[in-house]
Amino acid sequence: MAGARTDRSEFRPPVSGRTESTGVSNGIKIEAGQNHTVRTIQEGKVLFANAFRQYGQLVIVQHKSGLTSVYAGLGQTQVKEGQMLAALDQIGITGDKGSFYFELRRDEQPINPWCI
C-alpha cells in the first residue's frame, strides 16, 4: 500500500480547533481549548494508549486505510490497547494546555496531514 492515497471523504479531523505546524516535527499542534473531546479520524485499532515519556498521554491508532494516527499530549485517554474504534469515536480529552500534537504515518513514515 506504499504511496497509496487515502480518500479525503474517509478522513475526519480529531477535533475542531486552530492548527499550526510545530516546526520541529512531522505533525501539527491543534489548539482546541481545555477539556475538549478528541476523536479518531477513521475506524481502526488502538495500538497504544498510555503515558509515554515527555509526550504525556499518547494514543496510536492503526487504520484500515493503512494510515497510523498519533495523538500526543492529551489530558486523558479513554481507550485501551487492542480496542476497535469506529470513525469519530472518542479517544481522549485535551488537558490543561488545551492543545495536543497530531501526526499521521504511512508505512512508519510521517506524512503531512494536509496532503492525504
DAWO-V356367 format. One record per helix or strand of 3 or more residues. SS is the DSSP state (H for helix, E for strand). FROM is the first residue (numbers start at 0). LEN is the number of residues. Records with the same first field share a line. If there is no record, write none. Layout:
# DAWO-V356367
SS: FROM-LEN + FROM-LEN
This chain:
# DAWO-V356367
H: 7-3 + 52-3 + 112-3
E: 17-4 + 27-4 + 36-3 + 43-8 + 56-7 + 66-11 + 89-5 + 98-8 + 108-3
